[in-house]
């Protein structure tokens, strides 16, 4: 009986030690802090390992989103553990992020659900699960729900590669001194216009045009004389000026900084080992 109690105590001590060694800074980047009713906002997530042991993070950002990232602790850790283990089985596995280093996800838009659509002011955190019962929270994130000054219908588009009747309205939304392009769901499954997905900021005065491009999932968006290539399935801009492609610009610059910081961390470790 005493041996059993000793084993339980040892296991508990090991788990506490592991949690203490595993730590991270979860950086959340929002490209605007206001949302309209029915909006699913977007941003990017950066993970910096601030602990003393390597951290496992999914190679594929979509599987990181599904298996490790959440806006709240659901309370069902079994479900989260199942999603985490699914990354290895179905999502291409993990990379091992060394202590002190930073990872920036590219080519993916992390969607952000409104935690309390009935409230004008929303406050929440992001949580990343690293397995073994280890959860690490971001700093609090704030969103404000607003009534836009105007909504301007631009075009109706659909993905010809998918054999569905799902249609999307492209809408320009203006609020104060900002104007954003949105994709609005108009499918046979949902009521028309009940969800709005921001695409990119627009100039305040230019005429906006949306037209089909070469690929069945691609559309060209004109902001005056400036053009962008929008991938409907991925819901991201593949090309566009930095003032429009804010996700791409920020990700590119943040990755460059992360690579420089990581190189410095590796250099210091190499010097210490001499």
C-alpha positions as CSV (number, residue, x, y, z in Angstrom):
1,X,0.0,0.0,0.0
2,X,2.8,2.4,0.9
3,X,4.5,1.6,-2.4
4,X,1.4,2.6,-4.3
5,X,1.2,5.9,-2.5
6,X,4.8,6.5,-3.3
7,X,4.3,5.8,-7.0
8,X,1.4,8.3,-7.1
9,X,3.5,11.0,-5.4
10,X,6.4,10.4,-7.9
11,X,4.1,10.7,-10.9
12,X,2.5,13.9,-9.5
13,X,6.0,15.4,-9.0
14,X,7.1,14.5,-12.5
15,X,4.0,16.1,-14.0
16,X,4.6,19.3,-12.0
17,X,8.2,19.4,-13.1
18,X,7.3,19.0,-16.7
19,X,4.7,21.8,-16.5
20,X,7.3,24.1,-15.0
21,X,9.8,23.3,-17.7
22,X,7.3,23.8,-20.5
23,X,6.5,27.5,-21.0
24,X,5.7,29.7,-24.0
25,X,4.8,33.2,-25.0
26,X,1.7,33.1,-27.2
27,X,1.6,36.2,-29.4
28,X,-1.8,37.0,-31.0
29,X,-1.9,39.5,-33.8
30,X,-5.3,41.1,-34.7
31,X,-5.5,43.3,-37.8
32,X,-8.4,45.3,-36.4
33,X,-10.0,45.4,-33.0
34,X,-13.6,46.0,-34.0
35,X,-16.1,43.6,-35.4
36,X,-19.6,43.9,-36.9
37,X,-22.5,41.7,-36.0
38,X,-22.0,38.1,-37.3
39,X,-18.3,38.7,-38.0
40,X,-15.7,36.0,-37.7
41,X,-12.5,38.0,-37.4
42,X,-8.9,36.8,-38.2
43,X,-5.3,37.1,-37.1
44,X,-2.1,35.3,-36.8
45,X,-0.5,33.3,-34.0
46,X,3.2,33.2,-33.0
47,X,4.7,30.8,-30.4
48,X,8.0,31.5,-28.6
49,X,9.4,28.8,-26.3
50,X,10.3,30.5,-23.1
51,X,10.8,27.3,-21.2
52,X,13.8,25.0,-20.8
53,X,12.6,22.0,-22.9
54,X,11.6,21.7,-26.6
55,X,7.9,22.4,-27.3
56,X,5.9,20.3,-29.8
57,X,3.9,22.4,-32.2
58,X,2.1,21.1,-35.3
59,X,3.9,21.5,-38.6
60,X,0.6,22.3,-40.4
61,X,-1.1,25.5,-39.2
62,X,-4.6,24.1,-39.9
63,X,-3.9,21.2,-37.6
64,X,-2.3,23.5,-35.0
65,X,-5.6,25.4,-35.2
66,X,-7.7,22.2,-34.8
67,X,-5.6,20.2,-32.4
68,X,-3.7,22.7,-30.2
69,X,-5.3,26.2,-30.3
70,X,-8.5,27.3,-28.7
71,X,-10.0,30.6,-27.5
72,X,-10.9,29.0,-24.1
73,X,-10.3,25.9,-22.1
74,X,-13.2,23.8,-23.1
75,X,-13.1,21.7,-19.9
76,X,-13.1,18.5,-21.9
77,X,-9.4,17.7,-21.8
78,X,-10.1,14.2,-23.3
79,X,-11.5,15.9,-26.4
80,X,-8.5,18.2,-26.6
81,X,-6.0,15.3,-26.1
82,X,-7.7,13.4,-28.9
83,X,-7.3,16.4,-31.3
84,X,-3.7,16.8,-30.2
85,X,-2.9,13.1,-30.9
86,X,-4.7,13.4,-34.2
87,X,-1.9,15.8,-35.4
88,X,0.5,12.9,-35.4
89,X,-1.8,10.5,-37.1
90,X,-3.5,12.8,-39.7
91,X,-1.8,16.2,-39.7
92,X,1.8,15.6,-40.7
93,X,3.2,15.5,-37.1
94,X,5.0,18.1,-35.0
95,X,8.1,20.2,-35.1
96,X,10.2,20.5,-32.0
97,X,10.6,24.2,-31.1
98,X,13.9,24.6,-29.1
99,X,14.1,26.7,-25.9
100,X,14.4,30.4,-26.7
101,X,13.2,30.1,-30.3
102,X,10.1,31.5,-32.1
103,X,7.8,30.0,-34.7
104,X,5.6,32.0,-37.1
105,X,2.9,30.3,-39.1
106,X,2.6,31.2,-42.7
107,X,-0.1,31.0,-45.4
108,X,-3.0,30.5,-43.0
109,X,-5.6,32.8,-41.5
110,X,-6.6,32.0,-37.9
111,X,-10.3,32.7,-37.6
112,X,-11.5,34.3,-34.3
113,X,-15.0,33.6,-33.2
114,X,-16.8,36.3,-31.1
115,X,-16.8,34.8,-27.6
116,X,-20.0,36.7,-26.6
117,X,-21.9,38.1,-29.6
118,X,-24.5,39.7,-27.3
119,X,-21.8,42.0,-25.7
120,X,-20.3,45.1,-27.3
121,X,-17.0,44.6,-25.5
122,X,-15.4,41.1,-25.7
123,X,-12.4,40.0,-23.7
124,X,-10.8,36.6,-24.1
125,X,-7.5,34.7,-24.3
126,X,-6.1,32.1,-26.6
127,X,-4.8,28.8,-25.2
128,X,-2.3,26.4,-26.7
129,X,-2.2,22.8,-25.6
130,X,1.2,21.1,-25.6
131,X,0.1,17.6,-24.4
132,X,0.6,16.0,-21.0
133,X,-2.1,18.3,-19.6
134,X,0.0,21.5,-20.3
135,X,-2.1,24.5,-21.3
136,X,-0.5,27.9,-21.9
137,X,-2.6,31.1,-22.3
138,X,-1.9,34.3,-24.3
139,X,-2.3,37.7,-22.9
140,X,-6.0,39.0,-22.9
141,X,-7.3,40.0,-26.3
142,X,-10.1,42.6,-26.7
143,X,-12.7,43.2,-29.4
144,X,-15.4,45.7,-29.7
145,X,-18.6,45.0,-31.6
146,X,-19.8,48.1,-33.6
147,X,-22.5,49.2,-36.0
148,X,-20.8,50.0,-39.4
149,X,-21.4,53.3,-41.1
150,X,-22.2,51.6,-44.4
151,X,-22.2,48.2,-46.3
152,X,-21.8,48.2,-50.1
153,X,-22.5,45.1,-52.1
154,X,-19.8,44.4,-54.7
155,X,-20.3,40.9,-56.3
156,X,-21.5,37.4,-55.7
157,X,-19.0,34.6,-56.2
158,X,-18.7,30.8,-55.7
159,X,-16.0,28.1,-55.9
160,X,-16.6,26.2,-59.1
161,X,-14.4,23.3,-57.9
162,X,-16.8,22.4,-55.2
163,X,-20.0,20.9,-56.6
164,X,-22.2,22.9,-54.2
165,X,-24.6,25.8,-54.4
166,X,-22.7,27.8,-51.8
167,X,-22.6,31.5,-52.8
168,X,-20.8,34.4,-51.1
169,X,-21.4,38.1,-51.3
170,X,-18.4,40.4,-51.4
171,X,-19.2,43.5,-49.4
172,X,-17.3,46.7,-48.6
173,X,-17.9,47.7,-45.0
174,X,-17.0,51.2,-43.7
175,X,-16.6,52.1,-40.1
176,X,-15.2,55.5,-39.2
177,X,-11.9,55.9,-41.1
178,X,-11.6,52.3,-42.1
179,X,-13.0,50.4,-45.0
180,X,-12.8,46.6,-45.2
181,X,-13.7,43.9,-47.8
182,X,-15.8,41.1,-46.4
183,X,-16.9,37.7,-47.7
184,X,-20.5,37.2,-46.5
185,X,-22.0,33.7,-46.4
186,X,-25.1,33.3,-48.6
187,X,-25.3,29.5,-48.9
188,X,-28.3,27.3,-48.9
189,X,-27.3,26.0,-45.5
190,X,-27.2,29.4,-43.8
191,X,-29.6,32.4,-43.8
192,X,-28.3,35.0,-46.2
193,X,-25.6,37.3,-44.7
194,X,-25.5,35.8,-41.2
195,X,-21.7,35.4,-41.2
196,X,-19.1,38.0,-42.3
197,X,-15.4,37.1,-42.9
198,X,-13.0,40.0,-43.3
199,X,-10.7,39.7,-46.3
200,X,-8.5,42.9,-46.3
201,X,-8.6,46.6,-45.7
202,X,-9.5,48.8,-48.7
203,X,-8.9,52.5,-49.5
204,X,-11.7,54.8,-48.4
205,X,-12.6,56.3,-51.8
206,X,-11.5,54.0,-54.6
207,X,-13.9,52.0,-56.7
208,X,-13.7,48.3,-55.8
209,X,-14.2,45.5,-58.4
210,X,-14.3,41.7,-58.0
211,X,-13.9,39.4,-61.0
212,X,-13.0,35.8,-61.7
213,X,-9.3,34.9,-62.3
214,X,-7.6,32.0,-64.0
215,X,-8.2,29.3,-61.3
216,X,-11.7,28.3,-60.3
217,X,-10.9,29.3,-56.7
218,X,-9.1,32.5,-57.5
219,X,-10.6,36.0,-57.9
220,X,-9.0,39.3,-58.8
221,X,-9.9,42.3,-56.6
222,X,-9.3,45.8,-57.9
223,X,-8.9,48.7,-55.4
224,X,-8.8,51.5,-57.9
225,X,-5.7,50.7,-60.0
226,X,-4.3,48.3,-57.4
227,X,-5.0,44.6,-57.9
228,X,-5.1,41.6,-55.5
229,X,-5.5,37.8,-56.0
230,X,-7.9,36.3,-53.5
231,X,-8.1,32.5,-52.9
232,X,-11.7,31.8,-51.9
233,X,-11.1,28.3,-50.4
234,X,-8.1,29.4,-48.3
235,X,-9.8,32.8,-47.6
236,X,-6.4,34.6,-48.0
237,X,-4.8,37.0,-50.4
238,X,-2.1,35.3,-52.5
239,X,-0.9,38.6,-53.9
240,X,-1.5,42.3,-53.2
241,X,0.1,45.5,-52.1
242,X,1.2,45.6,-48.4
243,X,-1.5,48.2,-47.5
244,X,-4.1,45.6,-48.5
245,X,-2.4,42.3,-47.8
246,X,-1.9,43.1,-44.1
247,X,-1.7,39.4,-43.1
248,X,1.0,38.7,-45.6
249,X,3.0,41.8,-44.8
250,X,2.9,41.3,-41.0
251,X,3.7,37.6,-41.3
252,X,6.6,38.2,-43.6
253,X,8.1,40.9,-41.3
254,X,7.4,38.9,-38.2
255,X,9.1,35.8,-39.6
256,X,12.2,37.8,-40.6
257,X,12.5,39.0,-37.0
258,X,11.9,35.5,-35.7
259,X,14.6,34.1,-37.9
260,X,17.1,36.8,-36.8
261,X,16.2,36.2,-33.1
262,X,16.5,32.4,-33.6
263,X,19.9,32.8,-35.2
264,X,21.1,34.8,-32.2
265,X,19.8,32.2,-29.8
266,X,21.6,29.4,-31.6
267,X,24.8,31.5,-31.8
268,X,24.7,32.1,-28.0
269,X,24.2,28.4,-27.4
270,X,27.1,27.5,-29.6
271,X,29.3,29.9,-27.8
272,X,28.3,28.5,-24.4
273,X,29.2,25.0,-25.5
274,X,32.7,25.9,-26.6
